[in-house]
Amino acid sequence: MCGDIVLAMVDKNYLRSIYPRLLHRDRYVMKKFYNFSDAEKIEYFKKMTGYTLTHDTDFCNTIPEQNVIQIHCSDPAILKKMADRFWTQNTASGVDHVKTDLKLSEQYTLADDLQSWQEHHVFKHRLDVAEIYSKGFPDYLNSVVGVKDIAWSRTIHDLWSG
């Protein structure tokens, strides 16, 4: 949904570039979890410190619950906006993979799938991005995960166009 901007706000060391905003590869490589075996995933998470992104629900269910923070959205309008954002923030091959994998169509959209996923999979620790466009979101993020530098978090949030 918006894990990239959340990570950028949590710790400036997760970024390799501000313009354009790019995360260090090791922070998002597991978004394409299907490219890795379970043994590779375990090895990856053992050596990581801090936060990283993955879309691997099954794997997240196998690691300690304190190591997982689920991003979800309680506002259907913002959830749709996050789903729409997906199409502009990912490569053509990534988009094609998701369209095929989720069997998306005009009748069953990415927003529908995200809503279904977050209702079916409820992790103990959650970060609600319903207010991600509000000025107070960095403070909320800090209260949930603890950002390294709140001024940095606010600056990144202000620069983000959504």
C-alpha positions as CSV (number, residue, x, y, z in Angstrom):
1,M,0.0,0.0,0.0
2,C,2.5,2.6,1.1
3,G,5.3,0.7,2.9
4,D,7.8,2.7,0.9
5,I,6.8,6.0,2.4
6,V,6.4,4.5,5.9
7,L,9.9,3.1,5.8
8,A,11.3,6.4,4.5
9,M,9.7,8.2,7.5
10,V,10.8,5.7,10.1
11,D,14.6,6.0,9.4
12,K,16.6,8.1,7.0
13,N,19.2,5.4,6.8
14,Y,16.6,3.3,4.9
15,L,16.8,5.7,2.0
16,R,19.5,5.8,-0.6
17,S,18.0,8.8,-2.4
18,I,15.5,11.5,-1.7
19,Y,15.0,12.8,-5.3
20,P,13.7,10.4,-6.5
21,R,12.8,8.7,-3.2
22,L,14.5,5.3,-3.3
23,L,14.9,2.8,-0.5
24,H,18.0,0.7,-0.1
25,R,17.3,-2.5,-2.0
26,D,17.8,-4.7,1.1
27,R,14.7,-3.0,2.7
28,Y,12.3,-4.0,0.0
29,V,13.8,-7.1,-1.8
30,M,11.3,-9.4,0.0
31,K,8.4,-7.6,-1.6
32,K,9.0,-10.2,-4.4
33,F,9.0,-13.0,-1.8
34,Y,8.1,-15.6,-4.5
35,N,11.7,-15.4,-5.8
36,F,13.1,-16.8,-2.5
37,S,12.9,-20.2,-0.8
38,D,11.8,-20.4,2.8
39,A,15.4,-21.0,3.9
40,E,16.6,-17.8,2.1
41,K,13.8,-15.9,3.7
42,I,14.8,-17.1,7.2
43,E,18.4,-16.2,6.5
44,Y,17.5,-12.8,5.2
45,F,15.4,-12.0,8.3
46,K,18.0,-13.3,10.7
47,K,20.6,-10.8,9.4
48,M,18.2,-7.8,9.1
49,T,17.9,-5.1,11.8
50,G,15.2,-2.6,11.9
51,Y,12.3,-2.7,9.5
52,T,11.9,-4.2,6.0
53,L,9.0,-4.8,3.6
54,T,7.4,-8.0,2.5
55,H,4.1,-9.1,1.0
56,D,4.6,-12.7,2.2
57,T,1.6,-13.3,4.5
58,D,2.3,-17.0,4.9
59,F,5.9,-16.3,6.0
60,C,4.9,-13.6,8.4
61,N,2.7,-16.1,10.1
62,T,5.8,-18.3,10.8
63,I,7.9,-15.7,12.5
64,P,7.4,-14.2,16.0
65,E,4.4,-11.8,16.0
66,Q,6.5,-9.1,17.6
67,N,8.5,-9.0,14.3
68,V,5.5,-8.2,12.1
69,I,3.7,-4.9,11.7
70,Q,0.8,-5.2,9.3
71,I,0.0,-2.1,7.2
72,H,-3.7,-1.8,6.7
73,C,-6.3,0.9,5.9
74,S,-9.6,1.4,7.7
75,D,-10.8,4.0,5.3
76,P,-12.3,2.6,2.1
77,A,-11.7,5.8,0.1
78,I,-8.0,5.9,1.1
79,L,-7.7,2.2,0.5
80,K,-8.9,2.7,-3.1
81,K,-6.4,5.6,-3.4
82,M,-3.6,3.3,-2.2
83,A,-4.7,0.6,-4.7
84,D,-4.6,3.2,-7.5
85,R,-1.1,4.3,-6.4
86,F,0.1,0.7,-6.9
87,W,-0.2,1.1,-10.7
88,T,2.1,4.1,-10.8
89,Q,4.7,2.9,-8.2
90,N,5.6,-0.5,-9.7
91,T,7.3,-1.8,-12.8
92,A,5.2,-3.2,-15.7
93,S,6.4,-6.8,-14.8
94,G,5.5,-6.3,-11.2
95,V,2.0,-5.1,-12.2
96,D,1.5,-8.0,-14.6
97,H,2.5,-10.4,-11.9
98,V,0.0,-9.0,-9.5
99,K,-2.8,-8.8,-12.0
100,T,-2.3,-12.5,-12.9
101,D,-1.6,-13.7,-9.4
102,L,-4.7,-12.0,-7.9
103,K,-6.9,-12.6,-11.0
104,L,-7.8,-8.9,-11.1
105,S,-10.5,-7.7,-13.5
106,E,-12.9,-4.8,-13.9
107,Q,-15.2,-6.7,-11.5
108,Y,-12.6,-7.6,-9.0
109,T,-10.1,-4.8,-8.4
110,L,-6.9,-4.4,-6.4
111,A,-8.9,-2.4,-3.8
112,D,-11.3,-5.3,-3.5
113,D,-8.4,-7.7,-3.0
114,L,-6.7,-5.4,-0.4
115,Q,-9.9,-5.1,1.5
116,S,-10.4,-8.9,1.5
117,W,-6.8,-9.5,2.5
118,Q,-6.8,-7.2,5.5
119,E,-10.1,-8.6,6.7
120,H,-9.0,-12.2,6.4
121,H,-5.4,-11.6,7.7
122,V,-5.3,-9.7,11.0
123,F,-1.9,-9.6,12.7
124,K,-1.5,-8.6,16.3
125,H,0.5,-5.4,15.5
126,R,-1.0,-3.1,12.9
127,L,-0.4,0.3,11.4
128,D,-3.5,2.0,10.0
129,V,-2.7,4.3,7.1
130,A,-6.2,5.8,6.9
131,E,-4.7,9.1,8.0
132,I,-1.5,9.0,5.9
133,Y,-2.5,12.2,4.1
134,S,-3.1,14.1,7.4
135,K,-0.4,16.4,8.9
136,G,-0.4,14.3,12.1
137,F,0.5,11.0,10.5
138,P,4.2,11.2,11.4
139,D,3.3,11.5,15.1
140,Y,0.9,8.6,14.8
141,L,3.6,6.6,13.1
142,N,6.0,7.5,15.9
143,S,3.5,6.3,18.5
144,V,3.2,2.9,16.8
145,V,6.7,2.1,15.7
146,G,9.0,4.8,17.0
147,V,10.7,6.8,14.3
148,K,14.4,7.6,14.5
149,D,13.9,11.4,14.0
150,I,10.5,12.9,14.1
151,A,11.6,16.1,12.3
152,W,12.9,13.9,9.5
153,S,9.7,11.9,9.4
154,R,7.6,15.1,9.2
155,T,9.9,16.5,6.4
156,I,9.5,13.3,4.3
157,H,5.8,13.3,4.9
158,D,5.6,16.9,3.8
159,L,7.6,16.2,0.6
160,W,5.5,13.2,-0.3
161,S,2.9,13.8,-3.0
162,G,1.1,10.6,-2.4
